[in-house]
Amino acid sequence: MGMHIYFSGIGGTGIGPLALIAKQAGFTVSGSDKQQSQYTDYLQNHGISLHIGQTTEQIATEHATEPIDWLVYSSALPLEQPDHPELRFAGEHGIKTSKRDACINEVLGAKQLSMLAVAGTHGKTTTTAMLVWLFKELQQPLSYSVGAKIPFGDMGHYAPGSAYFAYECDEFDRNFLQFHPKMSLITSVDWDHHEIYPTRDDYKTAFRQFVSQSEHVIAFEKDVTYLALETANITIVSDDDPYIGHIKLAGEHNRRNARLAVEMAKHVSGASVDTLIEIISRFPGSSRRFEKITDNLYSDYAHTPEEVAATIQMARELSDNVVVVYEPLTDRRQHFMKDLYGSIFEPAKHVYWLPSYLAREDASQTILSPAELIAHLSPNTVAEVAAKNDALRSKIVNHLTQGDLVLCIAGGGGKSLDEWIRQAFAGKA
């Protein structure tokens, strides 16, 4: 059966696609997650053996059925639980353990794939999906990992005969520094993951190192300047590049990211910019990136002030009456972000602010309430505290009846606003 790789936290957007790739590349694959979600259902429907719950007994049963050679775990797992039962079991039974980066490098080496990396603070998932779309429409084989479901392929895919692996290269836990890509694309750089990068300069330094490890880089002029990059190995796209205006996609940030994807695809495929712009203008989107749930009801994964502002701007291109339901991602982020919200919600007609989605929290920090965070918004913002309940569902229905566009913004996974809204409006699309 070949090497047996067990993926702990298999429902995560970084681990799940990798499990699919490993299975398609010929490895034996199984795994676990602490809770059921749309992602675990997706993986099971694609033939991945997994169980919900992460106890010693469960992994022991899996190991007895077929010995596990390698346990791959998400970055969050040891942070949340240093003495995790599965990590402890692996240590006691001589099972190799690593984070996902080592597994990705194993697949790259085994299949002789060169990495096309998509890095940056914002827009990585959508831009990676754009690359996959471009190669699909060009009918050129491409292996890839995307951190969201896409309507034109699996989240992760190994394409026999492919020379390249497109990867959403995440900076969390310095994951992206484990790679040496053939070509890297930088969507935009701001500052995030403050628990990993305590200062803005720490964050910039990591990106500079990533750029130095990449054979070739594509980036906008503003990010090259912001990071103070040496430009020898960089294709610089002008901030006011005229091709951006030719791309027929909603959202200025989407059009700009699409321009970078087009540039990368041009370098790798040899196709013309005009051909690629026609293809990218037909891009159907990806899950939770301004995804339509039903008429006038959308879900988006934005979780930094810059992403939230960009998503609201995109919604305003479609409607003058935008209502936002916002579930902040993690309390620890809010301690850094609360003073940055300012006026970003002002373009919305009304904001419903939910309690933060909690994950990997700092026990020393007091959890900020919705009311405390709303107090940091500009006086012209109309916002109220809300919860995922029947009252909120009724308010959303009323807004939809009035013709408002309701934008649900949530970065969390299982039991997040995104899952709630899909259940509350199931079958309405």
Buried (B, 14 or more C-beta within 10 A) or exposed (E): EEBBBBBBBBBBBBBBBBBBBBBBBBBBBBBBBBEBBBBBEBBBEBEBBBBBEBEEEBBBEBBEEEEBBBBBBBBBBBEBBEEBBBBBBBEEEEBEBBBBBEBBBBBBEEBEBBBBBBBBBBBBBBBBBBBBBBBBBBEBBBBBBBBBBBEEBBBBBBBEEBBBBBBBBBBBBBBBBBBBBBBBBBBBBBBBBBBBBEEEEEBBEBBBEBBEBBEBBBBBEBBBEBBEBEEEBBBBBEEEBEBBEBBEBEBEBBBBBBBBBBBBBBBBBEBEBEBBBBBBEEBEBBBBBBBEBBEBBBBBBBBBBBBBBBBBBBBBEBBEBBBBBBBBBBBBBBBBBBEBBBEBBBBBBBBBBBBBBEBBBEEEEEBBBBEEBBEBBEEEBEBEEBEBEEEBBEBBBEBBEEEBBBBBBBBBBBEBBBBBBBEBBEEEE
